């Protein structure tokens, strides 16, 4: 990739001789940024050669850039526009093998391509519409100012078990919701693995089960704007239907802001051996369901950056739970545990034969800064303790600052069932 960029930069030097200013298009999948550049001096590489910066604008990871061009990209695309009780579909001439049907404002598209990715750009408004996309090859859905409610099923249903790019077009607000009492899994459902990007806003409400549901992994890239989960009967964001040791079952956030409120179960759940990878971005999670969790995963949590803000406000709930282990290596966590019988951070040891992952319970603090307020008490109905940090087996701390403020005398700051080993960082209990 660096070799390609160097060749382009050389061309830019020649082009700059003929023009005082050039437009440079930096393409990541079906999304591109436009920059005005004057010379090769506007393009610089990081010392390790892994990033490129363009002028006073963005810095890009080289492995995320697909191409850089001086001509505006022309993608093979399908435009779908909803207009109340009707919808229209426009297929560009360079798209092959895509058929569609429209029934009022219910749109179904089927792609037979096995070699070329297409862009499906969706916009408009309908209170009784739906979008279904069938196919066997990766594709990208662009939400370009869409408000869509399906009272009988998911608003968007992508029946393709491949990588699904989801672009939130810059400057747009997109709102999706489904109906009640259905059998579907989410208002925005993908059979494959969606990767979100783009600086727009997405609001989702799940009136039957989850708000956003992916059968495999789910990722939010650095460029992601704002995701608002306004409510869900079950989980706000749910991913995973994988197998043991299958890395396709994970939740990953590299950037963006995700706000989750009013959910009936977990804010974010990586299920079926699922793990969580937190590299950047901001997660604002309100755990308001009894026995609910802010972040829940079946296997391992890896946190190397980003910001977590979690309020645990319902009895017997948890801020963060892993059923095996968690590695907190960077970033920051702020948590308020105000409900009875709740846990702030818990590594659980599962031992039943029906449990997905067995014999976990490990917590490792290796650089994340944690600030936790605990004001909950014992849940008297079944005598469940309120605890700030609980490791069902071992806890280690080698770096990072942990501060736990106890506003309740009927709660415990730290409980470790196995070995507690601290060789670095700080632990302050107020």
Residue pairs with C-beta under 8 A, 6 or more apart in sequence:
1 62
1 63
1 65
2 45
2 49
2 62
4 67
4 68
5 43
5 52
5 62
5 65
5 68
8 68
8 69
9 40
9 43
10 40
11 70
12 22
12 24
12 37
12 39
12 40
12 43
12 70
13 39
13 40
15 22
15 70
16 22
16 37
16 38
16 39
16 40
20 38
21 36
21 37
21 38
22 36
22 37
22 38
22 70
23 34
23 35
23 36
23 70
23 72
24 34
24 35
24 36
24 37
24 54
24 68
24 69
24 70
25 32
25 33
25 34
25 68
25 69
25 70
25 71
25 72
25 73
26 32
26 33
26 34
26 35
26 54
26 58
26 60
26 65
26 68
27 65
27 66
27 67
27 68
27 69
27 73
28 60
28 64
28 65
28 66
28 197
28 223
29 66
29 140
29 165
29 167
29 197
30 75
30 117
30 119
30 140
30 142
30 165
30 167
31 167
31 197
31 198
31 223
32 73
33 57
33 58
35 42
35 54
35 55
35 57
36 55
37 43
37 54
37 55
42 54
42 55
43 52
43 53
43 54
43 55
44 52
44 53
45 51
45 52
45 53
46 52
46 53
46 59
49 62
50 61
50 62
50 63
51 59
51 60
51 61
51 62
52 59
52 60
52 62
52 65
53 59
53 60
54 60
61 222
64 221
64 222
67 73
74 94
75 118
75 119
76 92
76 94
76 95
76 116
76 117
76 118
76 119
77 92
77 95
77 118
77 119
77 120
77 121
78 89
78 90
78 91
78 92
78 95
78 98
78 100
78 109
78 118
78 119
78 120
78 121
79 89
79 90
79 92
79 121
79 123
80 87
80 88
80 89
80 107
80 109
80 120
80 121
80 122
80 123
80 124
80 131
81 87
81 88
81 90
81 122
81 123
81 124
82 105
82 107
82 122
82 123
82 124
82 125
82 126
82 129
82 146
82 148
83 105
83 124
83 125
83 126
84 105
84 125
84 126
84 127
85 104
85 105
85 126
85 128
86 102
86 104
86 105
87 102
87 104
87 105
87 106
87 107
87 124
87 126
87 129
88 102
89 100
89 102
89 107
89 109
91 98
91 100
95 118
96 113
96 116
97 111
97 112
97 113
98 109
98 110
98 111
98 112
98 113
98 118
99 109
99 110
99 112
100 107
100 108
100 109
100 110
101 107
101 108
102 108
104 128
104 129
105 126
105 128
105 129
105 130
106 129
106 130
106 132
107 129
107 130
107 131
107 132
108 132
108 133
108 134
109 120
109 131
109 132
109 133
109 134
110 133
110 134
110 135
111 118
111 133
111 134
111 135
111 136
111 137
111 139
112 135
112 136
113 135
113 137
114 136
114 137
115 137
116 137
117 137
117 138
117 139
117 140
118 139
118 140
119 139
119 140
119 142
120 133
120 139
120 140
120 141
120 142
121 142
121 144
122 131
122 141
122 142
122 143
122 144
122 146
122 148
122 156
123 143
123 144
123 145
123 146
124 145
124 146
124 147
124 148
125 146
125 147
125 148
126 147
126 148
126 149
127 149
127 151
128 149
128 150
128 151
129 148
129 149
129 150
129 155
130 148
130 150
130 152
130 153
130 154
130 155
130 156
130 157
131 148
131 155
131 156
131 157
132 157
132 158
132 159
133 139
133 141
133 156
133 157
133 158
133 159
133 160
134 159
134 160
135 159
135 160
135 162
136 160
136 161
136 162
137 160
137 162
138 160
138 162
138 163
138 164
138 165
138 192
139 158
139 160
139 162
139 164
139 165
140 164
140 165
140 166
140 167
141 156
141 158
141 164
141 165
141 166
141 167
142 167
142 169
142 198
143 166
143 167
143 168
143 169
143 172
143 174
143 200
143 202
144 169
144 172
144 174
145 169
145 172
145 173
145 174
146 172
146 174
146 175
146 176
147 174
147 175
148 155
148 156
148 175
148 176
148 177
149 155
149 176
149 177
149 178
149 179
150 177
150 178
150 179
150 187
151 178
151 179
152 179
152 182
153 178
153 179
153 182
153 184
154 178
154 184
154 185
154 186
154 187
154 188
154 189
155 176
155 177
155 178
155 187
155 188
156 176
156 187
156 188
156 189
157 184
157 189
158 164
158 189
158 190
158 191
158 192
158 194
159 191
160 190
160 191
160 192
161 191
161 192
161 215
161 216
162 192
162 193
163 192
163 193
163 195
164 190
164 192
164 193
164 194
164 195
165 194
165 195
165 197
166 194
166 195
166 196
166 197
166 198
167 197
167 198
167 200
168 174
168 196
168 197
168 198
168 199
168 200
168 201
168 202
168 224
168 225
169 198
169 200
170 198
170 199
170 200
170 225
171 199
171 200
172 200
172 201
173 200
173 201
173 203
174 200
174 201
174 202
174 203
175 202
175 203
175 204
176 187
176 188
176 202
176 203
176 204
176 205
177 187
177 204
177 205
177 206
177 207
178 184
178 186
178 187
178 205
178 206
178 207
178 208
179 207
179 208
180 207
180 208
181 208
182 208
182 209
183 208
184 208
184 209
185 209
185 210
185 213
185 238
186 206
186 209
186 210
186 211
186 212
186 213
186 238
187 204
187 205
187 206
187 207
187 208
187 210
187 211
187 212
188 204
188 211
188 212
188 213
189 213
189 214
190 213
190 214
190 215
191 215
192 214
192 215
192 216
193 214
193 215
193 216
193 217
193 218
193 219
193 248
194 214
194 218
194 219
195 219
195 220
195 221
196 202
196 218
196 219
196 220
196 221
196 224
196 227
196 256
197 220
197 221
197 222
197 223
197 224
198 223
198 224
198 225
199 223
199 224
199 225
200 225
200 226
201 225
201 226
201 227
201 228
202 225
202 226
202 227
202 228
203 228
203 230
204 211
204 212
204 227
204 228
204 229
204 230
205 211
205 229
205 230
205 231
205 232
206 212
206 213
206 229
206 231
206 232
206 233
206 234
206 236
207 231
207 233
208 233
209 232
209 233
209 234
209 235
210 232
210 233
210 234
210 235
210 236
210 237
210 238
211 229
211 230
211 231
211 232
211 235
211 236
211 237
211 263
212 218
212 227
212 229
212 236
212 237
212 238
213 235
213 237
213 238
213 239
214 238
214 239
214 240
215 239
215 240
215 241
216 239
216 240
216 241
216 242
216 248
216 249
217 239
217 240
217 247
217 248
217 249
217 250
217 251
217 252
218 237
218 239
218 250
218 251
218 252
219 251
219 252
219 253
219 254
220 227
220 252
220 253
220 254
220 255
220 256
220 258
220 281
221 254
221 255
221 256
222 254
222 255
222 256
222 280
223 255
223 256
224 253
224 254
224 255
224 256
224 281
225 256
225 257
226 256
226 257
226 258
226 259
227 256
227 257
227 258
227 259
228 259
229 236
229 237
229 258
229 259
229 260
229 261
229 263
229 267
230 261
230 262
231 261
231 262
231 263
232 262
232 263
232 264
232 265
233 264
234 263
234 264
234 265
234 266
235 263
235 265
235 266
235 267
235 268
235 269
236 260
236 263
236 266
236 267
236 268
237 251
237 258
237 260
237 267
237 268
237 269
238 266
238 268
238 269
238 271
239 249
239 250
239 251
239 269
239 270
239 271
239 274
240 249
240 250
240 269
240 270
240 271
240 272
240 273
240 274
240 298
241 249
241 271
241 272
242 248
242 249
242 272
242 273
242 274
243 249
243 272
243 273
244 273
245 273
246 273
247 275
249 270
249 271
249 272
249 273
249 274
249 275
249 298
250 270
250 274
250 275
250 276
250 277
251 268
251 270
251 274
251 275
251 276
251 277
251 297
252 276
252 277
252 278
252 279
253 277
253 278
253 279
253 280
253 281
253 283
253 306
254 279
254 280
254 281
255 280
255 281
256 281
256 282
257 281
257 282
257 284
258 268
258 281
258 282
258 283
258 284
259 284
260 267
260 268
260 283
260 284
260 285
260 286
260 294
261 286
261 288
262 286
262 288
263 288
263 289
263 292
264 289
264 292
265 289
265 291
265 292
265 293
266 289
266 292
266 293
266 294
266 295
266 296
267 285
267 286
267 287
267 292
267 293
267 294
267 295
268 276
268 283
268 285
268 294
268 295
268 296
269 293
269 296
269 297
270 276
270 296
270 297
270 298
270 299
271 298
272 298
272 356
273 298
273 299
273 356
273 357
274 297
274 298
274 299
275 297
275 298
275 299
275 300
275 301
275 302
276 295
276 297
276 300
276 301
276 302
276 303
276 322
277 302
278 301
278 302
278 303
278 304
278 305
278 306
278 308
278 331
279 304
279 305
279 306
280 305
280 306
280 331
281 306
281 307
282 306
282 307
282 309
283 294
283 295
283 306
283 307
283 308
283 309
283 310
284 309
285 294
285 295
285 308
285 309
285 310
285 311
285 319
286 310
286 311
286 313
287 293
287 294
287 310
287 311
287 312
287 313
287 314
287 317
287 318
287 319
288 313
288 314
289 314
289 317
290 314
290 315
290 316
290 317
291 314
291 316
291 317
292 314
292 317
292 318
293 317
293 318
293 319
293 320
293 321
294 308
294 310
294 312
294 318
294 319
294 320
295 301
295 308
295 310
295 319
295 320
295 321
296 318
296 320
296 321
296 322
297 321
297 322
297 323
298 323
298 324
298 356
298 357
299 322
299 323
299 324
299 325
299 357
299 360
300 322
300 324
300 325
300 326
300 327
301 320
301 322
301 325
301 326
301 327
301 328
302 327
302 329
303 326
303 327
303 328
303 329
303 330
303 331
303 333
303 368
304 329
304 330
304 331
305 330
305 331
306 331
306 332
307 331
307 332
307 333
307 334
308 320
308 331
308 332
308 333
308 334
308 335
309 334
309 335
310 319
310 320
310 333
310 334
310 335
310 336
311 335
311 336
311 338
312 318
312 319
312 335
312 336
312 337
312 338
312 339
312 342
312 343
312 344
312 376
313 336
313 338
313 339
314 339
314 342
315 339
315 340
315 341
315 342
315 379
316 339
316 340
316 341
316 342
316 379
316 384
317 339
317 342
318 342
318 343
318 344
318 345
318 346
319 335
319 337
319 342
319 343
319 344
319 345
320 326
320 333
320 335
320 344
320 345
320 346
321 343
321 345
321 346
321 347
321 348
322 346
322 347
322 348
322 360
323 348
323 350
323 355
323 356
323 357
323 360
324 347
324 357
324 360
324 361
324 362
325 347
325 360
325 361
325 362
325 363
325 364
326 345
326 347
326 362
326 363
326 364
327 364
327 366
328 363
328 364
328 365
328 366
328 367
328 368
328 370
328 400
329 366
329 367
329 368
330 367
330 368
331 368
331 369
332 368
332 369
332 370
332 371
333 345
333 368
333 369
333 370
333 371
333 372
334 371
334 372
335 344
335 345
335 370
335 371
335 372
335 373
336 372
336 373
336 375
337 343
337 344
337 372
337 373
337 374
337 375
337 376
337 386
337 388
338 373
338 375
338 376
339 376
339 386
340 376
340 377
340 378
340 379
340 380
340 384
340 386
341 376
341 378
341 379
341 382
341 384
341 385
341 386
342 376
342 386
343 386
343 387
343 388
343 389
343 390
344 372
344 374
344 387
344 388
344 389
344 404
345 363
345 370
345 372
345 388
345 389
345 390
346 387
346 389
346 390
346 391
346 392
347 360
347 361
347 362
347 363
347 390
347 391
347 392
347 393
347 395
348 360
348 361
348 392
349 359
349 360
349 361
349 392
349 393
349 417
350 356
350 357
350 358
350 359
350 360
351 358
351 359
359 393
360 392
360 393
361 391
361 392
361 393
361 394
361 417
361 418
362 391
362 393
362 394
362 395
363 389
363 391
363 394
363 395
363 396
364 395
364 396
364 397
364 398
365 395
365 396
365 397
365 398
365 399
365 400
365 402
365 425
366 396
366 397
366 398
366 399
366 400
367 399
367 400
367 425
368 400
369 400
369 401
369 402
370 400
370 401
370 402
370 403
370 404
371 403
372 388
372 389
372 402
372 403
372 404
372 405
373 404
373 405
373 407
374 386
374 387
374 388
374 404
374 405
374 406
374 407
374 408
374 411
374 413
375 407
375 408
375 411
376 386
376 408
376 411
377 386
377 408
377 410
377 411
378 384
378 385
378 386
378 410
378 411
379 386
385 411
385 412
385 415
386 408
386 410
386 411
386 412
387 411
387 412
387 413
387 414
387 415
388 404
388 406
388 411
388 412
388 413
388 414
389 395
389 402
389 404
389 413
389 414
389 415
390 414
390 415
390 416
391 415
391 416
391 417
391 418
391 420
392 417
392 418
393 417
393 418
393 419
394 416
394 418
394 419
394 420
394 421
395 414
395 416
395 418
395 419
395 420
395 421
396 420
396 421
396 422
396 423
397 421
397 422
397 423
397 424
397 425
397 427
398 422
398 423
398 424
398 425
399 424
399 425
400 425
400 426
401 425
401 426
401 428
402 425
402 426
402 427
402 428
403 426
403 428
403 429
403 430
404 413
404 414
404 427
404 428
404 429
404 430
405 430
406 413
406 429
406 430
413 429
414 420
414 427
414 429
